[in-house]
Amino acid sequence: MSALATILVQQGHQVSGSDRVQSEALQRLSDLGVRTWIGHDAAHVLQSEFLVVSTAVDADNVELLEAQRLGIPILRRSGFLPAFAQTQPFISVSGTHGKTTTSSMLAVALLGAGADPSFLIGAEVTSLGAAAAYRPGQHFVLEADESDGSFLAGPRAAALITNIEPDHLEFWGGWEELLDGFNRFLTQTNGPRVVCADDPEAAKLGASCGAVSYGTSPEATYRMMNLQLGSQSCSFSLSLPESEQFVDVRLGVPGLHNATNAAGALALVGELGYPIDAAVEGLRGYTGVSRRFEQRGTAAGVQFVDDYAHLPTEVRAALAAGRSGDWNRVVAVFQPHRYSRTQALWQEFADAFTQADLLVLTDIYAAGEEPREGVTGRLLFDAIREAHPEAQVVWCSDLSEAATYLGVELSAGDLCLSIGAGSVTTLADLLLPLLQARPEP
């Protein structure tokens, strides 16, 4: 929502908004000239011509009720997005995971190639200093969210799918319905369609509608070769379609998943007709997005990294990136996200942490959901112990307990990786001071 507000301000609109608590996002909006309030009050909407509400807003919210009483048009985020596409058709990036990184890489690559796109992405792009911006270029790069169907909103000039896995089925109603949504995402796009050849479902949909593909697969239109993975970087060669030419790509972020995401961004740049060489050069300055293998600090010789991964495939990718370094141990701290997701995927999660030397597991971050009988972090703990009896797994009920344990357990040369989409991102704030307070050896 803060990204939407940012673009509206940059377009010259008067914007106001409220939230329950103060946050960095709210402060940034205030600095842009947005009138902000802490707490909700019916008086906040009196001068509004439109009210755009988050899916997290309850039906009995006083501002929402007042807008209804006054007849003020009310739109959800997904209903408001098409307004942006009237002058700049969307270049939409979607997929179960990887869409934030891929869309941010696409924005950076297009800028490097001479385009000047607007962009709306789900996390701050560190090299651009923002998650959203309105620019006068031809295109609008959008991280398109499949969780609520909003990825189908607005006209699309191009579309990219990173992968498709069963998630958010409570919204879609089932796996086949989710696949149909992604099929419409591709077939209703009036322009280039790009899919990851390494993902079976994305590749299958792409083949059915003539999409080009990228990845390590020999079948990929844009094929990745000569992969080199380091602790802080990665590189590869990308073959170009219908020629013997290739470009060498070097990134300042680690992991096979980041290399693959970059290949997807470059493939779409090429399909849009921009020079790939210039886009590759632009990506050399890419430094990631917040909460995607984000370096949070070092203390007592321990490196702390935070990652948003909350699905089994994402967890494996984050740990693989950690494993590519030369740390003594990779210590993972995982906070499961949502009861519904834990209930649906606990068996897949049981095998997702094999690359961690030590796993600290906490209870579930609810994200607004009601508890479900028998579904707790202990469900994962028991499943991991049963599937991998030799694994080192420690149970800590909350982050405070985890920080206290790790403050003693961690040693110089370790990588500590916090993983999850919830409050686990605050673990660094708890743990780093404990490590810094250690007496000198």
C-alpha positions as CSV (number, residue, x, y, z in Angstrom):
1,M,0.0,0.0,0.0
2,S,2.9,2.4,0.8
3,A,4.2,1.8,-2.8
4,L,0.9,2.7,-4.3
5,A,0.8,5.9,-2.2
6,T,4.4,6.7,-3.4
7,I,3.4,6.5,-7.0
8,L,0.2,8.6,-6.5
9,V,2.2,11.3,-4.8
10,Q,4.8,11.3,-7.7
11,Q,1.9,11.7,-10.1
12,G,0.8,14.8,-8.3
13,H,-2.2,13.5,-6.3
14,Q,-3.0,14.5,-2.7
15,V,-2.7,11.4,-0.6
16,S,-3.4,10.7,3.1
17,G,-3.5,7.4,5.0
18,S,-3.5,5.7,8.4
19,D,-2.2,2.6,10.1
20,R,-2.5,1.1,13.5
21,V,1.2,1.7,14.4
22,Q,4.1,3.8,13.4
23,S,6.5,2.2,10.9
24,E,9.4,3.1,8.6
25,A,7.0,2.9,5.6
26,L,4.6,5.4,7.2
27,Q,7.5,7.8,8.1
28,R,8.8,7.6,4.5
29,L,5.3,8.6,3.2
30,S,5.1,11.4,5.6
31,D,8.5,12.7,4.3
32,L,7.0,12.6,0.8
33,G,4.2,14.9,1.9
34,V,1.6,12.3,2.6
35,R,-0.7,13.2,5.6
36,T,-0.5,10.2,7.9
37,W,-2.2,9.2,11.1
38,I,-1.5,6.6,13.7
39,G,-4.8,4.9,14.5
40,H,-8.1,5.0,12.6
41,D,-10.8,7.6,12.8
42,A,-13.9,8.3,10.7
43,A,-12.8,11.9,10.3
44,H,-9.8,10.8,8.2
45,V,-11.8,10.0,5.1
46,L,-14.1,13.1,5.1
47,Q,-12.1,14.9,2.3
48,S,-11.4,11.8,0.3
49,E,-12.6,11.2,-3.3
50,F,-11.5,7.5,-3.2
51,L,-10.6,5.1,-0.5
52,V,-8.1,2.3,-1.3
53,V,-8.0,-0.4,1.4
54,S,-5.6,-3.2,2.2
55,T,-6.9,-6.8,2.4
56,A,-5.8,-6.6,6.1
57,V,-8.5,-4.0,6.9
58,D,-11.4,-5.5,8.8
59,A,-15.0,-5.0,7.5
60,D,-15.9,-3.1,10.7
61,N,-13.0,-0.5,10.4
62,V,-14.4,2.9,11.2
63,E,-12.9,4.6,8.2
64,L,-14.3,2.0,5.9
65,L,-17.7,2.3,7.4
66,E,-17.7,6.0,7.2
67,A,-16.7,5.9,3.5
68,Q,-19.6,3.5,2.9
69,R,-22.0,5.9,4.7
70,L,-20.7,8.9,2.6
71,G,-20.8,7.0,-0.7
72,I,-17.1,7.4,-1.3
73,P,-15.9,4.8,-3.8
74,I,-13.9,2.1,-2.2
75,L,-11.3,0.0,-4.0
76,R,-9.1,-2.9,-3.0
77,R,-5.5,-2.7,-4.2
78,S,-6.2,-5.1,-7.0
79,G,-9.1,-2.9,-8.2
80,F,-6.9,0.2,-8.2
81,L,-3.9,-1.2,-10.1
82,P,-5.5,-1.0,-13.6
83,A,-5.6,2.7,-13.3
84,F,-1.8,2.8,-13.5
85,A,-1.8,0.7,-16.7
86,Q,-3.9,3.1,-18.8
87,T,-0.8,5.1,-20.0
88,Q,1.9,2.5,-19.2
89,P,0.9,-1.1,-19.8
90,F,2.2,-3.5,-17.2
91,I,5.3,-5.7,-17.7
92,S,4.1,-8.2,-15.1
93,V,6.3,-10.7,-13.2
94,S,4.5,-13.4,-11.3
95,G,5.2,-16.8,-9.8
96,T,5.0,-18.7,-6.4
97,H,8.4,-17.4,-5.5
98,G,11.2,-15.2,-6.9
99,K,8.9,-12.6,-8.3
100,T,10.2,-9.8,-6.1
101,T,13.8,-10.4,-7.0
102,T,13.0,-10.9,-10.7
103,S,10.9,-7.8,-11.0
104,S,13.5,-5.7,-9.2
105,M,16.2,-7.1,-11.5
106,L,14.0,-6.3,-14.5
107,A,13.6,-2.7,-13.5
108,V,17.3,-2.3,-13.0
109,A,18.1,-4.1,-16.2
110,L,15.7,-1.9,-18.2
111,L,17.1,1.2,-16.7
112,G,20.6,0.0,-17.8
113,A,19.3,-0.7,-21.3
114,G,18.0,2.9,-21.7
115,A,14.4,2.5,-20.7
116,D,12.9,4.5,-17.9
117,P,10.1,2.4,-16.5
118,S,7.8,3.0,-13.6
119,F,7.9,0.2,-11.1
120,L,5.9,-1.2,-8.2
121,I,7.7,-4.0,-6.3
122,G,7.0,-5.7,-3.0
123,A,10.2,-4.7,-1.3
124,E,12.7,-1.9,-1.5
125,V,15.2,-2.3,-4.3
126,T,18.4,-1.3,-2.6
127,S,20.2,0.0,-5.7
128,L,17.2,2.2,-6.6
129,G,16.4,3.2,-3.0
130,A,12.7,2.6,-3.4
131,A,10.1,-0.1,-3.9
132,A,8.1,2.1,-6.3
133,A,8.5,5.0,-8.6
134,Y,6.7,6.8,-11.3
135,R,8.8,7.5,-14.3
136,P,8.0,8.8,-17.8
137,G,9.1,5.8,-19.7
138,Q,7.0,3.5,-21.9
139,H,6.5,0.6,-19.4
140,F,5.4,-0.2,-15.9
141,V,7.3,-3.1,-14.2
142,L,4.9,-4.7,-11.8
143,E,5.4,-7.5,-9.2
144,A,2.1,-9.2,-10.0
145,D,0.6,-11.1,-7.0
146,E,-1.2,-14.3,-7.6
147,S,-2.2,-14.8,-4.0
148,D,-5.5,-12.8,-4.4
149,G,-5.8,-13.0,-8.2
150,S,-4.6,-9.4,-8.7
151,F,-2.0,-10.5,-11.1
152,L,-4.7,-10.6,-13.7
153,A,-5.6,-6.9,-13.3
154,G,-4.8,-4.4,-16.0
155,P,-3.5,-4.7,-19.6
156,R,-0.2,-6.5,-19.9
157,A,2.4,-5.6,-22.5
158,A,4.6,-8.6,-21.3
159,A,4.5,-11.3,-18.7
160,L,7.0,-13.6,-17.0
161,I,6.3,-16.6,-14.7
162,T,9.2,-17.7,-12.5
163,N,7.5,-20.9,-11.2
164,I,4.2,-22.4,-10.1
165,E,3.7,-24.4,-6.9
166,P,0.6,-25.0,-4.7
167,D,0.2,-22.0,-2.5
168,H,-2.8,-19.8,-1.6
169,L,-5.1,-22.6,-2.5
170,E,-7.6,-21.3,0.1
171,F,-8.2,-18.3,-2.3
172,W,-8.2,-20.3,-5.6
173,G,-10.2,-23.3,-4.4
174,G,-7.7,-25.9,-5.7
175,W,-4.7,-26.6,-7.7
176,E,-6.4,-26.7,-11.1
177,E,-8.0,-23.4,-10.5
178,L,-4.6,-21.9,-9.6
179,L,-3.1,-23.3,-12.9
180,D,-6.0,-21.8,-14.8
181,G,-5.2,-18.4,-13.3
182,F,-1.6,-18.6,-14.4
183,N,-2.7,-19.8,-17.9
184,R,-4.9,-16.7,-18.2
185,F,-2.1,-14.6,-17.0
186,L,-0.1,-15.7,-20.0
187,T,-2.7,-16.0,-22.7
188,Q,-4.3,-12.6,-21.9
189,T,-1.0,-10.8,-22.3
190,N,-0.6,-8.8,-25.5
191,G,3.2,-9.1,-25.9
192,P,6.2,-11.2,-25.0
193,R,5.6,-14.2,-22.7
194,V,8.5,-15.6,-20.8
195,V,8.6,-18.7,-18.5
196,C,11.3,-20.6,-16.5
197,A,12.2,-23.8,-18.4
198,D,13.5,-25.3,-15.1
199,D,10.0,-25.3,-13.5
200,P,7.8,-28.1,-14.9
201,E,4.5,-26.3,-14.5
202,A,5.7,-23.0,-15.8
203,A,7.4,-24.7,-18.8
204,K,4.3,-26.7,-19.6
205,L,2.1,-23.6,-19.6
206,G,4.7,-21.7,-21.6
207,A,4.9,-24.4,-24.3
208,S,1.1,-24.3,-24.7
209,C,1.1,-20.6,-25.7
210,G,4.4,-20.2,-27.5
211,A,6.3,-18.5,-24.7
212,V,10.1,-18.2,-24.7
213,S,11.9,-19.7,-21.8
214,Y,15.1,-19.3,-19.7
215,G,17.1,-21.5,-17.3
216,T,19.7,-24.2,-17.2
217,S,17.5,-26.7,-19.2
218,P,18.9,-27.6,-22.7
219,E,15.4,-26.7,-23.9
220,A,15.6,-23.1,-22.7
221,T,15.5,-20.3,-25.4
222,Y,17.9,-18.3,-23.2
223,R,20.1,-21.0,-21.7
224,M,22.3,-20.5,-18.6
225,M,25.8,-22.0,-18.8
226,N,29.1,-21.9,-16.9
227,L,27.5,-21.2,-13.6
228,Q,29.9,-20.0,-10.8
229,L,28.4,-19.6,-7.3
230,G,30.3,-17.7,-4.6
231,S,29.5,-16.5,-1.1
232,Q,28.7,-12.9,-2.1
233,S,28.3,-13.2,-5.9
234,C,27.4,-15.4,-8.9
235,S,28.1,-15.5,-12.6
236,F,27.0,-17.3,-15.7
237,S,26.9,-17.2,-19.5
238,L,23.5,-16.7,-21.2
239,S,23.1,-17.9,-24.7
240,L,20.9,-15.8,-27.0
241,P,18.2,-17.3,-29.2
242,E,18.7,-18.3,-32.8
243,S,22.4,-17.4,-32.7
244,E,25.7,-18.7,-31.3
245,Q,26.2,-15.5,-29.3
246,F,26.1,-15.3,-25.5
247,V,26.6,-12.7,-22.8
248,D,28.6,-13.0,-19.6
249,V,26.6,-12.0,-16.5
250,R,28.1,-11.2,-13.1
251,L,25.9,-10.3,-10.1
252,G,26.8,-9.0,-6.7
253,V,24.3,-11.3,-5.0
254,P,24.8,-15.0,-4.3
255,G,22.8,-18.2,-5.2
256,L,21.5,-20.2,-8.1
257,H,18.1,-18.7,-7.6
258,N,19.4,-15.2,-8.1
259,A,21.3,-16.2,-11.2
260,T,18.1,-17.8,-12.6
261,N,16.1,-14.7,-11.7
262,A,18.6,-12.5,-13.6
263,A,18.4,-14.8,-16.6
264,G,14.6,-14.3,-16.6
265,A,14.9,-10.6,-16.4
266,L,17.4,-10.5,-19.2
267,A,15.3,-12.8,-21.4
268,L,12.3,-10.4,-21.1
269,V,14.6,-7.4,-21.8
270,G,15.7,-9.1,-25.0
271,E,12.1,-10.0,-26.0
272,L,11.1,-6.4,-25.5
273,G,13.8,-5.4,-28.0
274,Y,16.2,-3.6,-25.7
275,P,20.0,-4.3,-25.9
276,I,20.9,-7.1,-23.6
277,D,24.6,-6.1,-23.3
278,A,23.5,-2.8,-21.8
279,A,21.1,-4.5,-19.5
280,V,23.8,-6.9,-18.3
281,E,26.0,-3.9,-17.5
282,G,23.1,-2.3,-15.6
283,L,22.7,-5.5,-13.5
284,R,26.3,-5.2,-12.3
285,G,25.1,-2.5,-9.9
286,Y,22.2,-4.7,-8.6
287,T,22.6,-5.1,-4.8
288,G,19.3,-7.0,-4.0
289,V,16.1,-6.2,-2.3
290,S,15.2,-5.9,1.4
291,R,14.8,-9.2,3.2
292,R,16.2,-11.3,0.3
293,F,19.5,-12.7,1.7
294,E,19.9,-9.3,3.2
295,Q,23.1,-8.7,5.2
296,R,22.1,-7.4,8.6
297,G,25.5,-7.2,10.3
298,T,28.5,-9.0,11.9
299,A,29.3,-9.4,15.6
300,A,31.7,-11.6,17.4
301,G,32.8,-13.0,14.0
302,V,29.2,-14.2,13.3
303,Q,27.6,-13.0,10.0
304,F,23.9,-12.4,10.2
305,V,21.6,-12.6,7.1
306,D,17.9,-12.3,6.9
307,D,15.7,-13.9,4.2
308,Y,11.9,-13.7,3.5
309,A,11.8,-17.4,2.4
310,H,8.5,-19.0,3.6
311,L,8.0,-21.9,1.2
312,P,10.0,-25.1,1.0
313,T,11.6,-24.3,-2.3
314,E,12.6,-20.8,-1.1
315,V,14.1,-22.2,2.1
316,R,16.2,-24.6,0.1
317,A,17.4,-21.7,-2.2
318,A,18.3,-19.5,0.8
319,L,20.3,-22.3,2.5
320,A,22.0,-23.2,-0.8
321,A,23.1,-19.5,-1.1
322,G,24.4,-19.7,2.5
323,R,26.1,-23.0,1.8
324,S,28.0,-21.5,-1.2
325,G,30.1,-19.4,1.3
326,D,33.0,-20.5,3.4
327,W,31.4,-20.2,6.8
328,N,32.2,-22.8,9.5
329,R,28.5,-23.5,10.0
330,V,25.2,-22.4,8.5
331,V,22.8,-21.9,11.4
332,A,19.2,-21.4,10.3
333,V,16.4,-19.9,12.4
334,F,12.9,-20.6,10.8
335,Q,9.6,-19.2,11.9
336,P,6.7,-20.9,10.0
337,H,4.3,-18.4,8.4
338,R,0.5,-19.0,8.6
339,Y,-1.3,-22.0,10.1
340,S,-2.9,-22.8,6.7
341,R,0.5,-22.9,4.9
342,T,2.1,-25.0,7.7
343,Q,-0.8,-27.4,7.6
344,A,-0.6,-27.8,3.8
345,L,3.2,-28.1,3.5
346,W,4.6,-29.5,6.7
347,Q,5.7,-32.7,4.9
348,E,7.6,-30.7,2.3
349,F,9.2,-28.6,4.9
350,A,10.5,-31.7,6.6
351,D,13.1,-32.0,3.9
352,A,13.8,-28.3,3.2
353,F,16.5,-27.8,5.9
354,T,19.1,-30.5,5.1
355,Q,21.7,-27.9,4.1
356,A,21.6,-26.3,7.6
357,D,24.2,-27.5,10.2
358,L,21.9,-26.4,12.9
359,L,18.2,-25.4,12.7
360,V,16.4,-23.4,15.4
361,L,12.6,-23.7,15.0
362,T,10.1,-21.3,16.5
363,D,6.3,-21.4,16.7
364,I,4.1,-20.2,13.9
365,Y,3.6,-16.5,12.9
366,A,-0.2,-16.3,12.5
367,A,-0.4,-13.4,10.0
368,G,-3.9,-12.7,11.1
369,E,-5.1,-16.4,10.9
370,E,-6.9,-18.2,13.6
371,P,-5.1,-21.2,15.2
372,R,-5.9,-24.6,13.8
373,E,-6.1,-27.7,16.0
374,G,-2.9,-29.7,15.9
375,V,-1.0,-27.2,13.8
376,T,1.9,-25.6,15.6
377,G,5.6,-25.2,15.0
378,R,6.0,-28.5,16.9
379,L,4.3,-30.2,13.9
380,L,7.3,-29.2,11.8
381,F,9.8,-30.0,14.6
382,D,8.6,-33.5,14.9
383,A,8.4,-34.1,11.1
384,I,12.0,-32.9,10.6
385,R,13.3,-35.1,13.5
386,E,11.5,-38.1,12.1
387,A,12.6,-37.6,8.5
388,H,16.2,-36.7,9.5
389,P,17.1,-38.2,13.0
390,E,20.7,-37.1,12.6
391,A,19.7,-33.5,12.1
392,Q,20.5,-30.9,14.8
393,V,17.2,-29.2,15.5
394,V,16.4,-27.0,18.5
395,W,13.0,-25.9,19.6
396,C,12.6,-22.3,20.9
397,S,9.0,-21.2,21.4
398,D,9.6,-17.5,20.5
399,L,12.3,-15.2,19.2
400,S,13.4,-14.0,22.6
401,E,14.2,-17.6,23.6
402,A,15.9,-18.2,20.2
403,A,18.1,-15.1,20.6
404,T,19.1,-16.1,24.1
405,Y,20.1,-19.6,22.9
406,L,22.0,-18.4,19.9
407,G,23.8,-15.7,21.9
408,V,25.6,-18.6,23.6
409,E,25.6,-21.2,20.8
410,L,27.0,-19.2,17.9
411,S,30.7,-18.9,17.4
412,A,33.1,-16.9,15.1
413,G,32.9,-18.1,11.5
414,D,29.2,-19.0,11.6
415,L,26.5,-17.7,9.3
416,C,23.2,-17.1,11.1
417,L,20.3,-17.0,8.7
418,S,16.9,-15.9,9.9
419,I,14.2,-17.3,7.5
420,G,10.5,-16.5,7.3
421,A,7.9,-13.9,6.3
422,G,6.9,-12.8,9.8
423,S,8.5,-11.2,12.8
424,V,11.6,-13.3,12.6
425,T,13.1,-10.4,10.6
426,T,13.5,-8.7,14.0
427,L,15.8,-11.5,15.4
428,A,18.9,-9.6,14.3
429,D,17.9,-6.6,16.5
430,L,17.7,-9.0,19.5
431,L,20.7,-11.2,18.7
432,L,23.4,-8.8,17.4
433,P,23.6,-6.8,20.7
434,L,24.0,-10.0,22.7
435,L,26.9,-11.0,20.4
436,Q,28.4,-7.6,20.6
437,A,28.3,-7.7,24.4
438,R,30.4,-10.8,24.6
439,P,33.7,-10.3,26.4
440,E,36.8,-10.3,24.1
441,P,38.5,-13.8,24.0
